[in-house]
């Protein structure tokens, strides 16, 4: 099934903004929330390995409200990553965390490319 990108992005963004790792929505300023939806392509047969590396590296990231990895039903090598952050600065800071750097180092050789990417807002 082919999903219209605008419908997918809008639906995913709405879902993400309500999925907040135990934080009450009244503690989050929706004007500052930073959300990203992006597609990543694994080398053939390496999707589960890629998901494993990304999952390992995504725990305990300050300011992260939600980090979800989804298998694309129509492409056996593709995944979608949805992220919601307290603000854009938290996302940028996460890229320097040791576990994130380790995940990037492990995953890089099996990343075949990137698909659509959108920064979304409510």
C-alpha positions as CSV (number, residue, x, y, z in Angstrom):
1,X,0.0,0.0,0.0
2,X,1.3,3.4,-0.9
3,X,0.7,6.1,1.7
4,X,0.5,9.8,0.8
5,X,3.6,11.4,2.4
6,X,1.6,14.3,3.8
7,X,-0.9,11.9,5.5
8,X,1.9,9.8,6.9
9,X,3.9,12.7,8.3
10,X,0.8,14.4,9.8
11,X,-0.4,11.2,11.4
12,X,3.0,10.2,12.7
13,X,3.5,13.7,14.1
14,X,0.2,13.7,15.9
15,X,1.0,10.3,17.4
16,X,4.5,11.3,18.4
17,X,3.5,14.5,20.2
18,X,1.3,12.4,22.5
19,X,3.8,9.6,23.1
20,X,6.1,11.2,25.7
21,X,8.2,8.9,27.8
22,X,6.2,9.5,31.0
23,X,6.2,13.3,30.8
24,X,3.0,15.1,31.3
25,X,2.0,17.2,28.3
26,X,1.5,20.2,30.5
27,X,5.2,20.2,31.2
28,X,6.0,20.5,27.5
29,X,5.7,23.7,25.6
30,X,4.4,22.6,22.2
31,X,6.0,25.7,20.6
32,X,9.4,24.4,21.5
33,X,8.9,20.7,20.8
34,X,11.2,19.5,17.9
35,X,10.0,16.4,16.0
36,X,11.6,14.6,13.1
37,X,10.4,11.7,10.9
38,X,12.9,10.1,8.6
39,X,13.5,7.1,6.5
40,X,16.7,5.1,6.6
41,X,17.7,2.3,4.2
42,X,19.7,-0.6,5.4
43,X,22.1,-2.7,3.2
44,X,20.2,-5.8,2.0
45,X,19.5,-8.2,4.8
46,X,20.8,-5.8,7.5
47,X,17.6,-4.1,8.6
48,X,17.3,-5.9,12.0
49,X,21.0,-5.3,12.7
50,X,20.6,-1.6,12.0
51,X,17.5,-1.4,14.2
52,X,19.5,-3.1,17.0
53,X,22.3,-0.5,16.8
54,X,19.9,2.4,16.7
55,X,17.9,1.0,19.6
56,X,21.1,0.5,21.7
57,X,22.2,4.1,21.2
58,X,18.8,5.8,21.8
59,X,18.4,5.2,25.6
60,X,18.9,7.9,28.2
61,X,19.1,10.9,25.8
62,X,18.3,14.1,27.8
63,X,15.4,16.0,26.3
64,X,14.2,13.0,24.3
65,X,10.4,12.5,24.7
66,X,10.0,9.7,22.1
67,X,12.3,7.7,19.8
68,X,10.6,5.0,17.8
69,X,11.9,2.8,15.0
70,X,9.4,1.4,12.6
71,X,9.8,-1.3,9.9
72,X,8.6,-0.2,6.5
73,X,6.0,-2.8,5.4
74,X,6.6,-2.1,1.7
75,X,10.4,-2.2,1.7
76,X,12.3,-5.0,3.5
77,X,15.4,-2.8,3.9
78,X,13.7,0.4,5.0
79,X,12.9,1.8,8.4
80,X,11.2,5.0,9.6
81,X,12.5,6.8,12.7
82,X,10.3,9.1,14.6
83,X,11.8,11.4,17.2
84,X,10.2,14.0,19.5
85,X,12.5,16.3,21.6
86,X,11.9,18.9,24.2
87,X,13.6,21.3,21.9
88,X,16.0,21.4,18.9
89,X,19.0,22.0,21.2
90,X,18.3,18.7,23.0
91,X,18.4,16.9,19.6
92,X,21.7,18.5,18.6
93,X,23.3,17.8,22.0
94,X,22.3,14.1,21.7
95,X,24.5,13.7,18.6
96,X,27.6,14.1,20.9
97,X,26.5,11.5,23.5
98,X,28.9,8.5,23.7
99,X,26.2,5.9,23.1
100,X,24.9,7.8,20.1
101,X,28.4,8.1,18.7
102,X,28.9,4.4,19.2
103,X,25.6,3.6,17.5
104,X,26.6,5.8,14.5
105,X,30.0,4.1,14.3
106,X,28.4,0.6,14.3
107,X,25.6,1.5,11.9
108,X,27.4,3.5,9.3
109,X,28.8,0.5,7.3
110,X,25.3,-1.0,6.9
111,X,23.4,2.2,6.1
112,X,22.6,2.1,2.3
113,X,21.0,5.6,2.3
114,X,18.3,7.9,3.4
115,X,14.8,8.5,2.1
116,X,12.3,11.2,3.0
117,X,12.9,13.4,6.1
118,X,10.7,15.9,7.6
119,X,10.9,18.3,10.6
120,X,7.3,18.6,11.8
121,X,5.4,20.8,14.1
122,X,2.0,20.7,15.7
